[in-house]
Amino acid sequence: MATNLPTVIRRTPEQLREQRCGLLAAVGMDWENLQERAESYSLSPAELEVWHTIRGIDYLLTGEVPMP
């Protein structure tokens, strides 16, 4: 009998940093540029997804709630 248990993905801080760098490279921006574009609501849907993912990674790395 199968149960619906949540999936847990475990990553080291180094793996999270590598993922963060890879996401920025995928959209061809550095963090500052991505942040500026997010603040002016000028991100594409794919870039917005990267923005939210990086904010989640930053939370996991620092424990600080990211500013909107």
C-alpha positions as CSV (number, residue, x, y, z in Angstrom):
1,M,0.0,0.0,0.0
2,A,1.5,3.3,-1.1
3,T,1.4,6.4,1.1
4,N,1.7,10.0,-0.1
5,L,4.7,11.1,1.9
6,P,6.3,14.5,1.1
7,T,9.6,14.4,-0.8
8,V,12.6,15.9,0.9
9,I,15.5,17.1,-1.1
10,R,18.8,17.4,0.8
11,R,21.5,19.8,-0.4
12,T,24.7,21.0,1.2
13,P,25.3,24.8,1.4
14,E,27.9,24.4,-1.4
15,Q,25.4,22.6,-3.6
16,L,22.9,25.5,-3.0
17,R,25.6,28.1,-3.9
18,E,26.4,26.2,-7.1
19,Q,22.7,26.0,-8.0
20,R,22.4,29.7,-7.4
21,C,25.3,30.5,-9.7
22,G,23.9,28.2,-12.3
23,L,20.5,29.9,-12.2
24,L,22.0,33.3,-12.6
25,A,24.1,32.0,-15.6
26,A,20.9,30.5,-17.1
27,V,19.2,33.9,-17.2
28,G,22.5,35.7,-18.2
29,M,22.4,38.1,-15.3
30,D,24.2,38.8,-12.0
31,W,22.2,39.1,-8.8
32,E,22.1,42.9,-8.8
33,N,20.7,43.1,-12.3
34,L,18.1,40.4,-11.6
35,Q,17.1,42.2,-8.4
36,E,16.8,45.6,-10.2
37,R,14.6,44.0,-12.9
38,A,12.5,42.3,-10.3
39,E,11.9,45.6,-8.4
40,S,10.8,47.2,-11.6
41,Y,8.5,44.3,-12.5
42,S,10.3,43.6,-15.8
43,L,11.2,39.9,-15.5
44,S,10.0,37.3,-17.9
45,P,8.1,34.4,-16.4
46,A,11.3,32.2,-16.5
47,E,13.3,35.0,-14.9
48,L,10.7,35.4,-12.2
49,E,10.9,31.7,-11.5
50,V,14.6,32.1,-11.1
51,W,14.1,35.1,-8.9
52,H,11.8,33.2,-6.5
53,T,14.1,30.1,-6.5
54,I,17.2,32.2,-5.6
55,R,15.3,34.0,-2.8
56,G,14.4,30.6,-1.4
57,I,18.1,29.5,-1.7
58,D,19.2,32.6,0.0
59,Y,16.8,32.0,2.9
60,L,18.1,28.5,3.3
61,L,21.7,29.8,3.3
62,T,21.2,32.7,5.6
63,G,18.0,32.0,7.6
64,E,16.9,35.6,6.8
65,V,13.5,36.3,5.3
66,P,14.2,38.0,2.0
67,M,12.7,41.4,1.4
68,P,9.9,41.6,-1.2
